[in-house]
């Protein structure tokens, strides 16, 4: 199929297929000899080509089953030459279309760069939410279901292609050697910043897609595909009913979506693996940047130093010179403990040979610092009992304040945010933290937002109010005004008596 990409005339074969591809975009399925020549000029082929050479190229493409030729019986010919030039009509075969598309895809992959786009994750979640709404409305259009499903699969393919391309570029960047250090360092630093920005709220976006997939599956994936099949309006083919193959492709795409965000076998989602890959890449890139920075601080690297030392050893004139060079390079001089004496110099005079004299104890610090130990009085151990007691008392006070705040904020059921009224500033800070956690979560199908504290002891539920009024919370340090919500604060297992805030 791709035989036309090799050989002496590969460029001519490729530009001919490109000309037929450009004609297909204009809905021109068949071209004569003169039309092929005109199309060659439009795609950039400006070299002169003889009719015999052009016919030979078309013949070879026909032998490779990339082009098909038919006779044009609807034309009126006045001369034999006109019949010879205009009778034969060439068109791309299925193999030719596939070969041309394969080359175009290969060139686009070579020219493209991968990217990690959080907008794609948000688009996937939006399309899933739209499908959930369409499946819940029996009066919704099947064509709309089909177009939304196509958009979802397009975003998923973009996520897969961009992630694979970016991961390949990232691994090649980690292996790059011998590049200009300034450019190399600039590219790696920019890549680290890009990865850090991508990781912000990645877990939250992935969880949003997972929840959206679960909601659509509750409505029925098979029902979704059946409605999308009706909306696709597939044309009949000579090979049989195209519906089974179309449904099989849709099921494969949905399984790919599940593998990324909600695996049915309980394995780890691939979006989490993407998180790990990005974090490992950041660590590796930072380590490489540290090595580059350290190497730029040195006048030369250790590898260059040892190579230069090896050249000196190779050119040394005598063996004694080799020993002197070794001593100078690695510091193998006289022993530093030669000045040490025996504890009783009278028993072992200084004129005694080292081989006959008893050994002398040498301090381990001589090798690292060049001096012996000096023994002094042991330092006084500080009593930390008071510090530990003060810390324990402070922790108990903070826990008591926290419990008191949860007791004040607890509700028997849903209440208005405006009913809290006047609050102590410490309690107000706890309430503000709960509201921030809830507002950072995407609403569920009923519009409620649910969040829990980091220790899992307190849960807050926010529900919108139909009147959408305003709430004013007052503290000794000021007041805060914002939209009113229906708030429910629960603390399971807390030993307190729930009191409604409007009763306080």
C-alpha positions as CSV (number, residue, x, y, z in Angstrom):
1,X,0.0,0.0,0.0
2,X,2.9,2.4,0.8
3,X,5.2,1.3,-2.0
4,X,4.8,4.7,-3.7
5,X,6.8,6.4,-0.8
6,X,10.1,4.7,-1.9
7,X,12.1,4.8,-5.1
8,X,13.4,7.5,-7.5
9,X,9.9,8.7,-8.4
10,X,8.4,8.7,-4.9
11,X,7.9,12.4,-4.9
12,X,5.9,12.3,-8.1
13,X,3.7,9.5,-6.9
14,X,3.1,11.3,-3.6
15,X,2.1,14.6,-5.3
16,X,-0.2,12.7,-7.7
17,X,-2.1,11.2,-4.7
18,X,-2.1,14.6,-3.1
19,X,-3.7,16.0,-6.2
20,X,-6.5,13.3,-6.1
21,X,-6.9,14.0,-2.4
22,X,-7.4,17.8,-3.1
23,X,-9.9,16.9,-5.8
24,X,-11.9,14.7,-3.4
25,X,-12.2,17.6,-1.0
26,X,-13.9,19.5,-3.9
27,X,-16.1,16.4,-4.5
28,X,-14.4,15.6,-7.8
29,X,-14.0,11.9,-7.8
30,X,-12.6,11.3,-11.3
31,X,-9.8,13.2,-13.2
32,X,-8.6,12.9,-16.7
33,X,-5.0,13.4,-17.9
34,X,-5.3,17.1,-18.4
35,X,-7.1,17.5,-15.1
36,X,-4.4,15.6,-13.3
37,X,-1.8,17.9,-14.8
38,X,-3.8,21.0,-13.7
39,X,-4.2,19.6,-10.2
40,X,-0.4,19.0,-9.9
41,X,0.2,22.7,-10.4
42,X,-2.3,23.6,-7.7
43,X,-0.6,21.4,-5.1
44,X,2.8,22.8,-5.8
45,X,4.4,20.6,-8.5
46,X,5.9,23.1,-11.0
47,X,8.4,20.9,-12.8
48,X,7.8,20.0,-16.4
49,X,6.5,16.5,-16.9
50,X,5.9,14.7,-20.3
51,X,2.6,12.9,-21.0
52,X,4.4,9.6,-21.3
53,X,6.0,10.0,-17.8
54,X,2.6,11.1,-16.3
55,X,0.9,8.1,-17.9
56,X,3.6,5.7,-16.6
57,X,3.2,7.1,-13.1
58,X,-0.6,6.7,-13.3
59,X,-0.1,3.1,-14.6
60,X,2.2,2.2,-11.7
61,X,-0.2,3.6,-9.1
62,X,-3.0,1.6,-10.8
63,X,-0.8,-1.6,-10.6
64,X,-0.4,-1.0,-6.9
65,X,-4.3,-0.7,-6.6
66,X,-4.1,2.8,-5.5
67,X,-5.9,4.2,-8.5
68,X,-8.7,2.9,-10.6
69,X,-9.4,3.8,-14.3
70,X,-12.7,3.9,-16.2
71,X,-13.8,5.0,-19.6
72,X,-15.8,8.1,-20.0
73,X,-18.7,7.1,-22.3
74,X,-20.7,10.3,-21.7
75,X,-18.2,12.6,-23.6
76,X,-18.3,13.4,-27.3
77,X,-14.9,13.2,-29.0
78,X,-14.0,15.0,-32.2
79,X,-10.5,13.6,-32.9
80,X,-8.5,10.5,-32.1
81,X,-6.1,12.5,-30.0
82,X,-8.9,14.0,-28.0
83,X,-10.3,10.5,-27.4
84,X,-7.0,9.3,-26.2
85,X,-6.5,12.2,-23.7
86,X,-10.1,12.4,-22.4
87,X,-11.4,8.9,-22.5
88,X,-9.7,7.5,-19.5
89,X,-10.8,8.8,-16.1
90,X,-8.7,8.1,-12.9
91,X,-10.0,7.9,-9.4
92,X,-8.7,6.9,-5.9
93,X,-9.5,3.4,-4.7
94,X,-10.2,2.5,-1.1
95,X,-6.5,1.5,-0.8
96,X,-5.4,4.7,-2.3
97,X,-7.5,6.8,0.1
98,X,-6.1,4.8,3.0
99,X,-2.6,5.1,1.8
100,X,-2.9,8.9,1.3
101,X,-4.6,9.3,4.7
102,X,-1.8,7.2,6.4
103,X,0.9,9.4,4.9
104,X,-1.0,12.6,5.9
105,X,-1.4,11.3,9.4
106,X,2.3,10.4,9.7
107,X,3.3,13.9,8.6
108,X,0.9,15.5,11.0
109,X,2.3,13.4,13.9
110,X,5.8,14.4,13.0
111,X,4.8,18.1,13.0
112,X,2.6,18.0,16.0
113,X,3.5,18.3,19.7
114,X,1.5,16.7,22.5
115,X,-0.1,18.7,25.3
116,X,-1.8,18.1,28.6
117,X,-5.0,20.1,28.4
118,X,-7.3,20.4,31.4
119,X,-9.9,22.0,29.1
120,X,-10.3,18.5,27.5
121,X,-11.1,17.0,30.8
122,X,-13.7,19.7,31.5
123,X,-15.2,19.2,28.0
124,X,-15.5,15.5,28.6
125,X,-17.3,16.1,31.9
126,X,-19.7,18.7,30.2
127,X,-20.5,16.3,27.3
128,X,-21.3,13.5,29.8
129,X,-23.5,15.8,31.8
130,X,-25.3,16.7,28.6
131,X,-25.8,13.1,27.7
132,X,-27.2,12.4,31.2
133,X,-29.8,15.2,30.7
134,X,-30.7,14.0,27.1
135,X,-31.2,10.4,28.3
136,X,-33.5,11.7,31.0
137,X,-35.7,13.5,28.6
138,X,-37.7,11.2,26.4
139,X,-38.6,14.1,24.1
140,X,-35.0,14.9,23.3
141,X,-33.7,14.4,19.8
142,X,-31.8,11.2,18.9
143,X,-29.7,13.3,16.5
144,X,-28.6,15.5,19.4
145,X,-27.7,12.4,21.4
146,X,-25.6,11.2,18.4
147,X,-23.8,14.5,17.9
148,X,-23.1,14.9,21.7
149,X,-21.7,11.3,21.7
150,X,-19.5,12.1,18.7
151,X,-18.2,15.2,20.5
152,X,-17.4,13.1,23.6
153,X,-15.5,10.5,21.6
154,X,-13.6,13.3,19.8
155,X,-12.5,14.8,23.1
156,X,-11.5,11.4,24.4
157,X,-9.4,10.7,21.3
158,X,-7.8,14.2,21.7
159,X,-6.9,13.4,25.3
160,X,-5.4,10.0,24.4
161,X,-3.4,11.3,21.4
162,X,-2.1,14.4,23.2
163,X,-1.2,12.5,26.3
164,X,0.7,9.8,24.4
165,X,2.5,12.5,22.3
166,X,3.4,14.6,25.3
167,X,4.6,11.6,27.3
168,X,6.9,10.6,24.3
169,X,8.2,14.1,24.0
170,X,8.8,14.2,27.8
171,X,10.7,11.0,27.8
172,X,12.9,12.2,24.9
173,X,13.5,15.4,26.8
174,X,14.7,13.5,29.8
175,X,17.2,11.6,27.6
176,X,18.4,14.6,25.7
177,X,22.2,15.0,25.9
178,X,24.7,17.2,24.3
179,X,22.4,20.2,23.7
180,X,23.2,23.8,24.5
181,X,23.1,24.1,28.2
182,X,21.3,27.5,28.3
183,X,18.5,26.3,25.9
184,X,18.4,22.9,27.6
185,X,17.9,24.5,31.0
186,X,15.3,26.9,29.7
187,X,13.2,24.2,28.1
188,X,13.3,21.9,31.2
189,X,12.4,24.8,33.5
190,X,9.4,25.7,31.3
191,X,8.3,22.0,31.2
192,X,8.4,21.8,35.0
193,X,6.2,24.9,35.2
194,X,3.8,23.5,32.6
195,X,3.5,20.2,34.5
196,X,3.0,21.9,37.9
197,X,0.2,24.0,36.4
198,X,-1.5,20.9,34.9
199,X,-1.4,19.0,38.2
200,X,-3.4,21.8,39.9
201,X,-6.9,20.4,40.6
202,X,-6.2,17.4,38.4
203,X,-7.7,15.1,41.0
204,X,-10.9,17.2,41.2
205,X,-11.3,17.3,37.5
206,X,-10.8,13.5,37.2
207,X,-13.3,12.9,40.0
208,X,-15.8,15.1,38.2
209,X,-15.5,13.0,35.0
210,X,-15.8,9.8,37.1
211,X,-19.0,11.0,38.7
212,X,-20.4,12.0,35.3
213,X,-19.6,8.5,33.8
214,X,-21.3,6.9,36.7
215,X,-24.5,9.0,36.3
216,X,-24.7,8.2,32.5
217,X,-24.2,4.5,33.3
218,X,-27.2,4.7,35.7
219,X,-29.3,5.8,32.7
220,X,-28.0,2.9,30.6
221,X,-25.1,2.8,28.2
222,X,-26.9,0.5,25.8
223,X,-29.8,2.8,25.7
224,X,-27.4,5.7,24.9
225,X,-25.9,3.7,22.0
226,X,-29.3,2.7,20.6
227,X,-30.5,6.3,20.5
228,X,-27.2,7.5,19.0
229,X,-27.6,4.8,16.3
230,X,-31.0,6.1,15.4
231,X,-29.6,9.6,15.3
232,X,-26.6,8.6,13.1
233,X,-28.9,7.6,10.2
234,X,-26.4,5.2,8.7
235,X,-26.7,4.6,5.0
236,X,-27.2,1.0,3.7
237,X,-24.1,-0.7,2.3
238,X,-23.5,-3.6,-0.1
239,X,-21.6,-5.5,2.7
240,X,-24.7,-5.8,4.9
241,X,-26.1,-4.0,7.9
242,X,-23.5,-1.4,9.3
243,X,-25.2,-1.1,12.7
244,X,-23.5,-4.0,14.5
245,X,-20.0,-2.8,13.6
246,X,-21.0,0.8,14.5
247,X,-22.3,-0.3,17.9
248,X,-19.2,-2.4,18.5
249,X,-17.0,0.6,17.9
250,X,-19.1,2.7,20.3
251,X,-18.8,0.0,23.0
252,X,-15.0,-0.1,22.5
253,X,-14.8,3.7,22.9
254,X,-16.9,3.6,26.1
255,X,-14.6,0.9,27.5
256,X,-11.7,3.1,26.8
257,X,-13.4,5.9,28.7
258,X,-14.1,3.6,31.6
259,X,-10.4,2.5,31.7
260,X,-9.3,6.1,32.0
261,X,-11.8,7.2,34.7
262,X,-13.9,4.3,36.1
263,X,-12.4,0.8,35.4
264,X,-15.0,-1.9,35.8
265,X,-12.4,-4.4,37.1
266,X,-11.5,-2.2,40.1
267,X,-8.0,-1.4,38.8
268,X,-6.4,2.0,39.1
269,X,-7.7,4.6,36.6
270,X,-5.3,5.8,34.0
271,X,-5.9,9.4,34.9
272,X,-4.2,8.7,38.3
273,X,-1.3,7.1,36.5
274,X,-1.0,10.3,34.5
275,X,-0.8,12.1,37.7
276,X,2.1,9.9,38.9
277,X,3.9,10.2,35.5
278,X,3.7,14.0,35.7
279,X,5.0,14.1,39.3
280,X,7.9,11.8,38.5
281,X,8.8,13.9,35.5
282,X,8.9,17.0,37.7
283,X,11.2,15.4,40.1
284,X,13.5,14.0,37.4
285,X,13.6,17.3,35.6
286,X,14.5,19.2,38.7
287,X,17.3,16.7,39.4
288,X,18.6,17.2,35.9
289,X,18.4,21.0,36.3
290,X,20.4,20.7,39.6
291,X,23.1,18.7,37.9
292,X,23.3,21.2,35.0
293,X,23.5,24.1,37.5
294,X,26.2,22.4,39.5
295,X,28.2,21.5,36.4
296,X,28.1,25.1,35.2
297,X,29.5,26.3,38.5
298,X,32.6,24.1,38.1
299,X,35.4,25.1,35.7
300,X,35.5,21.6,34.5
301,X,33.6,18.3,35.2
302,X,35.0,15.3,37.1
303,X,35.0,13.3,33.8
304,X,37.2,15.9,32.1
305,X,39.5,16.0,35.1
306,X,40.1,12.2,35.1
307,X,40.6,12.2,31.3
308,X,43.2,14.9,31.6
309,X,44.9,13.0,34.5
310,X,44.9,9.8,32.4
311,X,46.7,11.7,29.6
312,X,49.3,12.9,32.1
313,X,49.9,9.3,33.3
314,X,50.2,8.2,29.7
315,X,53.0,10.8,29.0
316,X,54.9,10.4,32.3
317,X,58.6,9.7,31.4
318,X,59.5,7.4,34.3
319,X,57.9,5.2,37.0
320,X,59.1,7.6,39.8
321,X,57.2,10.4,38.0
322,X,54.1,8.2,38.0
323,X,54.3,7.8,41.8
324,X,54.8,11.5,42.4
325,X,51.8,12.3,40.1
326,X,49.7,9.8,42.0
327,X,50.6,11.3,45.4
328,X,49.9,14.8,44.1
329,X,46.6,13.9,42.6
330,X,45.1,11.8,45.4
331,X,46.8,13.2,48.5
332,X,48.7,10.1,49.4
333,X,51.4,11.8,51.6
334,X,53.0,10.9,54.9
335,X,50.7,9.7,57.7
336,X,49.2,12.5,59.9
337,X,49.7,10.5,63.1
338,X,53.5,10.4,62.8
339,X,53.8,13.0,65.6
340,X,51.8,10.9,68.2
341,X,53.9,9.6,71.1
342,X,53.4,6.6,73.4
343,X,51.6,7.4,76.7
344,X,54.8,6.7,78.6
345,X,57.8,8.0,76.6
346,X,60.3,6.6,79.1
347,X,59.3,3.1,78.3
348,X,59.4,3.5,74.6
349,X,62.2,6.0,73.5
350,X,61.8,8.0,70.4
351,X,64.7,6.2,68.8
352,X,62.8,2.9,68.7
353,X,61.9,1.5,65.3
354,X,58.2,1.6,64.3
355,X,58.4,-2.1,63.6
356,X,59.5,-2.9,67.2
357,X,57.5,-0.2,69.1
358,X,54.0,-1.0,70.4
359,X,51.1,0.5,68.4
360,X,49.7,4.0,69.2
361,X,45.9,4.6,69.2
362,X,45.0,7.0,66.4
363,X,41.9,9.2,66.5
364,X,39.4,8.7,63.7
365,X,39.1,12.5,63.3
366,X,42.6,12.8,62.0
367,X,41.5,11.5,58.6
368,X,38.5,13.9,58.2
369,X,39.5,17.0,60.2
370,X,43.2,16.7,60.9
371,X,42.9,16.9,64.7
372,X,42.3,14.6,67.6
373,X,39.4,14.5,70.1
374,X,39.2,16.8,73.0
375,X,37.3,15.3,75.9
376,X,35.4,17.9,78.1
377,X,32.5,17.7,80.6
378,X,29.2,16.4,79.2
379,X,26.7,19.0,78.4
380,X,23.7,19.5,80.5
381,X,20.5,17.7,79.3
382,X,17.6,20.2,79.0
383,X,14.4,19.3,80.8
384,X,11.6,19.3,78.2
385,X,8.8,18.2,80.5
386,X,7.4,21.7,80.8
387,X,7.4,22.2,77.0
388,X,5.6,18.9,76.5
389,X,3.0,19.9,79.1
390,X,2.4,23.3,77.6
391,X,2.0,21.8,74.1
392,X,-0.4,19.2,75.4
393,X,-2.4,21.9,77.2
394,X,-2.5,24.1,74.0
395,X,-3.7,21.0,72.0
396,X,-6.5,20.4,74.5
397,X,-7.6,24.0,74.3
398,X,-7.7,23.9,70.5
399,X,-9.6,20.7,70.5
400,X,-12.1,22.1,73.0
401,X,-12.6,25.2,70.8
402,X,-13.1,23.1,67.7
403,X,-15.7,20.9,69.4
404,X,-17.5,24.0,70.7
405,X,-17.5,25.5,67.2
406,X,-19.0,22.3,65.7
407,X,-21.6,22.2,68.4
408,X,-22.6,25.8,67.6
409,X,-22.7,25.1,63.8
410,X,-24.6,21.8,64.0
411,X,-28.2,21.8,62.7
412,X,-31.1,19.4,63.2
413,X,-31.9,19.7,59.5
414,X,-31.6,22.1,56.6
415,X,-31.7,25.8,57.6
416,X,-31.1,29.0,55.8
417,X,-27.6,30.4,55.9
418,X,-29.1,33.8,56.9
419,X,-30.5,32.2,60.1
420,X,-27.1,31.9,61.7
421,X,-27.0,35.7,62.3
422,X,-24.4,36.7,64.9
423,X,-21.4,34.4,65.3
424,X,-18.2,34.4,67.3
425,X,-15.3,35.1,65.0
426,X,-13.7,31.7,65.6
427,X,-17.0,29.9,64.8
428,X,-17.4,32.1,61.8
429,X,-14.0,31.0,60.5
430,X,-15.1,27.3,60.8
431,X,-18.3,28.0,59.0
432,X,-16.5,29.9,56.2
433,X,-14.1,26.9,55.8
434,X,-17.1,24.5,55.5
435,X,-18.8,26.8,52.9
436,X,-15.6,27.0,50.9
437,X,-15.3,23.2,50.8
438,X,-18.9,22.8,49.7
439,X,-18.7,25.5,47.0
440,X,-15.6,23.9,45.5
441,X,-17.5,20.7,44.7
442,X,-19.6,20.2,41.6
443,X,-23.3,20.0,42.4
444,X,-25.0,16.6,42.0
445,X,-28.1,15.9,39.9
446,X,-30.4,17.6,42.5
447,X,-28.2,20.7,42.7
448,X,-26.8,19.9,46.2
449,X,-23.1,20.3,47.0
450,X,-21.6,18.0,49.7
451,X,-18.3,18.2,51.4
452,X,-16.6,16.9,54.5
453,X,-13.7,18.1,56.7
454,X,-10.2,16.6,56.4
455,X,-10.8,14.4,59.4
456,X,-14.2,13.2,58.1
457,X,-16.1,14.2,61.3
458,X,-18.2,17.0,59.9
459,X,-20.3,17.0,56.7
460,X,-21.9,20.1,55.1
461,X,-24.7,20.1,52.5
462,X,-25.5,23.2,50.5
463,X,-28.7,23.4,48.5
464,X,-29.8,26.4,46.4
465,X,-32.9,28.4,47.3
466,X,-35.6,29.2,44.8
467,X,-35.9,32.8,45.9
468,X,-32.1,33.3,45.8
469,X,-32.0,35.9,48.6
470,X,-29.1,37.4,50.4
471,X,-27.5,36.3,53.7
472,X,-25.6,38.5,56.1
473,X,-23.3,36.9,58.7
474,X,-22.1,39.2,61.5
475,X,-19.1,38.8,63.8
476,X,-17.5,41.1,66.3
477,X,-14.9,42.0,63.6
478,X,-17.4,42.8,60.8
479,X,-20.0,41.2,58.6
480,X,-20.1,39.1,55.4
481,X,-22.8,39.3,52.8
482,X,-23.4,36.8,50.0
483,X,-26.1,34.6,48.4
484,X,-28.3,32.6,50.7
485,X,-28.3,28.8,50.7
486,X,-30.1,26.0,52.5
487,X,-27.4,24.7,54.9
488,X,-27.2,21.4,56.7
489,X,-24.2,20.7,59.0
490,X,-23.9,17.2,60.5
491,X,-21.3,15.8,62.9
492,X,-21.9,12.0,63.2
493,X,-20.9,10.6,66.6
494,X,-20.5,14.0,68.3
495,X,-21.7,14.0,71.9
496,X,-23.8,17.2,71.9
497,X,-27.4,18.2,71.8
498,X,-28.3,19.6,68.3
499,X,-29.8,23.1,68.6
500,X,-31.1,25.0,65.7
501,X,-29.2,28.3,65.1
502,X,-32.4,30.4,65.1
503,X,-33.1,29.1,68.6
504,X,-29.8,30.4,70.0
